[in-house]
Amino acid sequence: MRSKQYVDAILSRLPDSRLHLSTPVRGLRSEAEGGVTLTMADGSEASFDRVILACHSDEALKILEVGGGATNDERSMLGAFSWNRNEVVLHSDESVRHATHLASISGF
C-alpha cells in the first residue's frame, strides 16, 4: 500500500470540518490538561484534542522540538529512522520502465 492510500483512508473517516490540510505547522506543544497546541507558520496558535502529523519522522521531531521539546521516548522513536538520498530520472522511454509499474497501470 502506498502512503497516499494510508492518508486517504484516514481522511475518508474524518469530517471535512475537522481537517486542516496543507496548513504549515511550525511547532506542537503538549498541554498539561490534555490536548495539544499547534503553532502555525504564520505564528497563530490553535488547540486540538488530537492531531495527526502526516510527515516524515524527522519533520515530526523538529515540530515537537520547536513546540516545546520532544520527550525522550519521542526522540528515541522518531530519531530511530534513517533516510537515504533518492535520485530520480524523468524520462518518457517506455522500454526502460520498471515491470511492476507497467503491471500496475495495465490492470494486472
N, C-alpha and C positions, 0 to 999 in steps of 0.2 A: 504494500500500500504506500502511495506517495504522500508526502507531508501535506499537500493541498487537500487530499482526501480526509486526513485526520481533522484538519481545520474545518473543512466543510461539514463534517459530521457533528462537530461541536457547535458550530454556528447554527445549524439547522434546528437545534434543540433550544436555542435561546431566542426570546422575543427581541425584535428589532430595537425596541425602546431601551434594552439593556446593553446594546452593543455600542462600542466606541472604536470603530475601525479606522485605521490609518491616522491614529492620534499619537503623535510623537510623545513619548514619556521619558522624562529625564531622571526621575527618582521614585522609589517606592519606600514608604515608611510604615512599619507595623505599629499599630496603636495599642496601648496597654489595655484598653477596654474592648479590644477586638476590632477586626476590620483593618483596612489599610488606607493610607492617604497617598495618592499619586501626585507628583509634581510634573506638570506638563512642560514641554519645551518652551512655551511662552511664559512660564513662571506661575501660571494659575494652578490651583490645587483642587482636587476632588476626592471625596471619601467614598469607599465602597466596602461592602461586606466581604467580597472575594474578588479576585482578579485572575485572569489567565494571561500570562506573558507569552505571546506567540513569537518567540525569537530564539536565537541560539543561546546556549548556556553562558557563554562569555558576555553576551549582551545583557542577559538577565542578572548576572553577578554585578556588572557595572551599575545597572539601575538600582539594585539593592544597596550597593556601597554609597552611591550618590545620595540616596534617600535617607540614609541614617546609619548605614552599616549592616552588612550581612552577618548572620550568626555563623559560628564555627561550622555547624552542620551544613548550612547553605554554601559556605566557601568550599567545604570538603566535597560535597556532591557536585556542585556546578563547576568547580575547578578540576574535576577528575577527567573531563573530556579533552581530547586532543583534536587538533584541526590540521588538515592538510591543505596545501595550496592546490587549487584545481586550475588546469589550463584548458581552455575551450577554444576550438577552432570552428568557425562558422563557414559552412560550405553548402553547395547545393548538388553535389555529385552523389546521386542515389546509389551508385555502385559501391560506395565505401561506408554506407550507413550500417549501424550495428544491427545484427539479426533480430534481437529482441524488440528493438524499436519497430522494425519492419513488421514483425508479427503483431505487435500491439495496434498498429494503425490499420492493418488489414483485417482485424477481427478474429485472429486465431487465439 
